[in-house]
Amino acid sequence: MAKVRAGLPAGREAAVWAYLAAGTSVVVTFLVTSSPARYMLGALISASAVFAILAGVARNKPPSVLPWYLFAAAMAPFAAADTIWGLYQVRGADVPFPGVADLLYLGSYLLFTAGLVILARQQAGRLHWAGLLDAGIVTMGFATLSWAFIIAPYLRSQLSVWPLVVSVAYPVTDLVLLSMVARLVFTTGTRTPSFLMCVGWLLVLLVADGLYYGTQATYGNAVAENASEAGWMVSSLLLGAAALHSSVARPPRPAEDQERMPRRRLSILIALIMTGPLIVLADVGGIRDQPMHVTVIVGMMAALSLLLVVRIAFLAQYAQERATAARTRAYALAASLREQEELQKQLSHQVTHDPLTGLANRVLLNERLEPALNRCSAVACAGLLMLDLDGFKDVNDTLGHFAGDELLVDVARRLTSRVREQDLVARLGGDEFALLVEGVHASTLHDYVTRILDSFKDPFILAHGRSAHVTTSIGVRSITRPTTPAEALRDADTALYRAKTAGKNQAAFFESPQ
């Protein structure tokens, strides 16, 4: 089953390419042969497009079948009109104008328009004014060209009312189709092969119509009629292939950021706005001597300018919204960075500080100890004091561990109040503390140690009116020359052991062996 499913899309696409290849061979046959019967090939291609659309809808099941059924319904009268036109060509007779074929062609264009309106609404999603404005500018710009090169020459001709109405109806319906394809391009985010072939169908159809009716209006007869006929055939092929391609089943996706205007699109829109002034300056068809046509061109120029102003207003609003969103994101990013920095500070503090007392821990002591020891000299030395509380175990045993923790916090607070601001007080664990004293002379260090011992004379007041009296034993390592932190800690700990064994509540200085 997996192999069959994996090969299925390729089989469908093979049918598309086979259809296009067969249709292309028919178009080539039309161009290289001179028999009048070749004019029936257009009807063959149009009819094949009807069946291709119906087959594609049945096999691929697009999200909405209504637009494609309307396209198939439009191709049916298109094929009928091609048949009528081809039969007249085979007989060598003039095609009646206006006639049944014209009514069929215009009717098919109306059905095309209905299908495109539904398809554009489904592809674009909700209404986007920016895309509609861009489509309107494109349509109005080409309307200016259509007026100058097709409609105005028809109006200057000697055609009676009915032929004139039908002649003008063709470029007008083309402009409606152009507005639809412009809206599809500007508002649809889906760029599937089926979508591209659908857009190609409309563009080729419009180019073929423009070549045929433009030259007919200007010169009185169509120039390069074979090229126009081949274009109509190719357009029908592309519509049929668009329905046959499996990508027609993919759900439509609206274009993102439709309000923004890429530089290339802006250049195209400005160029279209300039068509009116250029037509008047070039005096196309002697238009400057025809006030009515000049008025129409000026009116179209004014409408184009108004559309562009409104479009630029949408663009400015879009830019302001993006700037506001960017500022909001910047503020959020700055807040996030501040939170991250604060979190890093908290984590760093937790790594280097004792959670119970808030004092520095062994990690921070080691970090501060090494540079302090390297700065020692005979004049300004550093002192490392190791403290161990006397009687702390009794407090834990008699008053409980909560009281013991409370006592440790009070000891930390009292030590911090007795030392200088630049000195470091650390808790190494349990009831062991350490003091790092920098920039003191050896004699001054003795007084410093005495002050620390005296700070334990007063009892510590605990919760619930209780109190505890503990003393401390201190081991001192006076450093007058550079040494390593490990040696300093070892020596201070050795001195602390001497103080403990000598009777506690006293200090012992480390004496290096001679």
Secondary structure, DSSP 4 states (H G I P E B T S, - for coil): -HHHHHHHHHHHHHHHHHHHHHHHHHHHHHHH---GGGGGHHHHHHHHHHHHHHHHHHHH--S--HHHHHHHHHHHHHHHHHHHHHHHHHHTPPPPSS-HHHHHHHHHHHHHHHHHHHHHHHHH-S--HHHHHHHHHHHHHHHHHHIIIIIHHHHHS---HHHHHHHHHHHHHHHHHHHHHHHHHHHB----HHHHHHHHHHHHHHHHHHHHHHHHHHHSS-SSHHHHHHHHHHHHHHHHHHHHSGGGGSPP-BPS-TT---HHHHHHHHHHHTHHHHHHHHTGGGGGG-HHHHHHHHHHHHHHHHHHHHHHHHHHHHHHHHHHHHHHHHHHHHHHHHHHHHHHHHHHHHHHB-TTT--B-HHHHHHHHHHHHHT--SSSEEEEEEEEEESHHHHHHHH-HHHHHHHHHHHHHHHHHHS-TTSEEEEEETTEEEEEEEEE-HHHHHHHHHHHHHTTSSPEE-GGG-EE--EEEEEEEEESS---HHHHHHHHHHHHHHHHHTTSSSEEE-----
